Amino acid sequence: MYGVIRQQLKHLSKVEYLSLKELAHIAKNLKNEALYNIRQHFFKLENF
Protein backbone atom coordinates (compact mmCIF):
# COMPACT_ATOMS: atom_id res chain seq x y z
CA MET A 1 0.00 0.00 0.00
CA TYR A 2 2.31 2.79 1.18
CA GLY A 3 6.09 2.73 1.15
CA VAL A 4 7.82 3.39 4.42
CA ILE A 5 10.91 5.53 4.69
CA ARG A 6 13.24 4.78 7.56
CA GLN A 7 15.89 7.22 8.60
CA GLN A 8 18.55 6.68 11.22
CA LEU A 9 18.81 9.82 13.29
CA LYS A 10 22.07 9.87 15.14
CA HIS A 11 23.33 12.12 17.90
CA LEU A 12 19.93 13.15 19.23
CA SER A 13 19.59 14.10 22.85
CA LYS A 14 16.94 12.36 24.93
CA VAL A 15 14.75 15.48 24.86
CA GLU A 16 15.04 15.76 21.06
CA TYR A 17 14.23 12.06 20.63
CA LEU A 18 11.17 12.24 22.89
CA SER A 19 9.93 15.41 21.17
CA LEU A 20 10.32 13.84 17.74
CA LYS A 21 8.55 10.68 18.90
CA GLU A 22 5.63 12.72 20.28
CA LEU A 23 5.35 14.79 17.09
CA ALA A 24 5.33 11.64 14.95
CA HIS A 25 2.52 10.22 17.11
CA ILE A 26 0.51 13.44 16.77
CA ALA A 27 1.06 13.45 12.98
CA LYS A 28 -0.20 9.84 12.78
CA ASN A 29 -3.33 10.74 14.77
CA LEU A 30 -3.98 13.79 12.59
CA LYS A 31 -3.67 11.70 9.40
CA ASN A 32 -6.06 9.08 10.78
CA GLU A 33 -8.61 11.70 11.79
CA ALA A 34 -8.45 13.36 8.37
CA LEU A 35 -8.96 10.02 6.61
CA TYR A 36 -11.90 9.23 8.91
CA ASN A 37 -13.55 12.59 8.17
CA ILE A 38 -13.09 12.12 4.42
CA ARG A 39 -14.62 8.64 4.57
CA GLN A 40 -17.59 9.90 6.60
CA HIS A 41 -18.17 12.68 4.07
CA PHE A 42 -18.32 10.19 1.18
CA PHE A 43 -20.58 7.83 3.14
CA LYS A 44 -23.00 10.73 3.67
CA LEU A 45 -22.93 11.59 -0.05
CA GLU A 46 -23.73 7.97 -0.94
CA ASN A 47 -26.99 8.09 1.03
CA PHE A 48 -28.50 10.90 -1.07
BALOBA-1460 file (C-alpha; in Angstrom, 3 decimals):
// residues 48
<rec num="1" residu="m" x="0.000" y="0.000" z="0.000"/>
<rec num="2" residu="y" x="2.309" y="2.792" z="1.178"/>
<rec num="3" residu="g" x="6.092" y="2.733" z="1.150"/>
<rec num="4" residu="v" x="7.816" y="3.392" z="4.418"/>
<rec num="5" residu="i" x="10.911" y="5.530" z="4.688"/>
<rec num="6" residu="r" x="13.239" y="4.778" z="7.560"/>
<rec num="7" residu="q" x="15.892" y="7.224" z="8.598"/>
<rec num="8" residu="q" x="18.547" y="6.680" z="11.224"/>
<rec num="9" residu="l" x="18.807" y="9.823" z="13.291"/>
<rec num="10" residu="k" x="22.068" y="9.871" z="15.145"/>
<rec num="11" residu="h" x="23.328" y="12.122" z="17.898"/>
<rec num="12" residu="l" x="19.925" y="13.154" z="19.227"/>
<rec num="13" residu="s" x="19.594" y="14.095" z="22.845"/>
<rec num="14" residu="k" x="16.938" y="12.362" z="24.926"/>
<rec num="15" residu="v" x="14.751" y="15.477" z="24.859"/>
<rec num="16" residu="e" x="15.036" y="15.756" z="21.064"/>
<rec num="17" residu="y" x="14.225" y="12.063" z="20.627"/>
<rec num="18" residu="l" x="11.167" y="12.239" z="22.888"/>
<rec num="19" residu="s" x="9.930" y="15.411" z="21.166"/>
<rec num="20" residu="l" x="10.324" y="13.839" z="17.744"/>
<rec num="21" residu="k" x="8.551" y="10.684" z="18.905"/>
<rec num="22" residu="e" x="5.630" y="12.717" z="20.280"/>
<rec num="23" residu="l" x="5.348" y="14.791" z="17.090"/>
<rec num="24" residu="a" x="5.326" y="11.639" z="14.949"/>
<rec num="25" residu="h" x="2.525" y="10.225" z="17.106"/>
<rec num="26" residu="i" x="0.506" y="13.440" z="16.768"/>
<rec num="27" residu="a" x="1.056" y="13.445" z="12.984"/>
<rec num="28" residu="k" x="-0.203" y="9.841" z="12.783"/>
<rec num="29" residu="n" x="-3.333" y="10.737" z="14.768"/>
<rec num="30" residu="l" x="-3.979" y="13.793" z="12.590"/>
<rec num="31" residu="k" x="-3.673" y="11.703" z="9.404"/>
<rec num="32" residu="n" x="-6.057" y="9.080" z="10.779"/>
<rec num="33" residu="e" x="-8.606" y="11.697" z="11.795"/>
<rec num="34" residu="a" x="-8.448" y="13.361" z="8.371"/>
<rec num="35" residu="l" x="-8.964" y="10.017" z="6.614"/>
<rec num="36" residu="y" x="-11.895" y="9.231" z="8.914"/>
<rec num="37" residu="n" x="-13.550" y="12.593" z="8.170"/>
<rec num="38" residu="i" x="-13.087" y="12.122" z="4.423"/>
<rec num="39" residu="r" x="-14.619" y="8.638" z="4.567"/>
<rec num="40" residu="q" x="-17.586" y="9.896" z="6.602"/>
<rec num="41" residu="h" x="-18.166" y="12.677" z="4.068"/>
<rec num="42" residu="f" x="-18.316" y="10.191" z="1.181"/>
<rec num="43" residu="f" x="-20.582" y="7.835" z="3.137"/>
<rec num="44" residu="k" x="-22.998" y="10.731" z="3.674"/>
<rec num="45" residu="l" x="-22.929" y="11.587" z="-0.047"/>
<rec num="46" residu="e" x="-23.732" y="7.966" z="-0.935"/>
<rec num="47" residu="n" x="-26.985" y="8.091" z="1.034"/>
<rec num="48" residu="f" x="-28.501" y="10.897" z="-1.074"/>
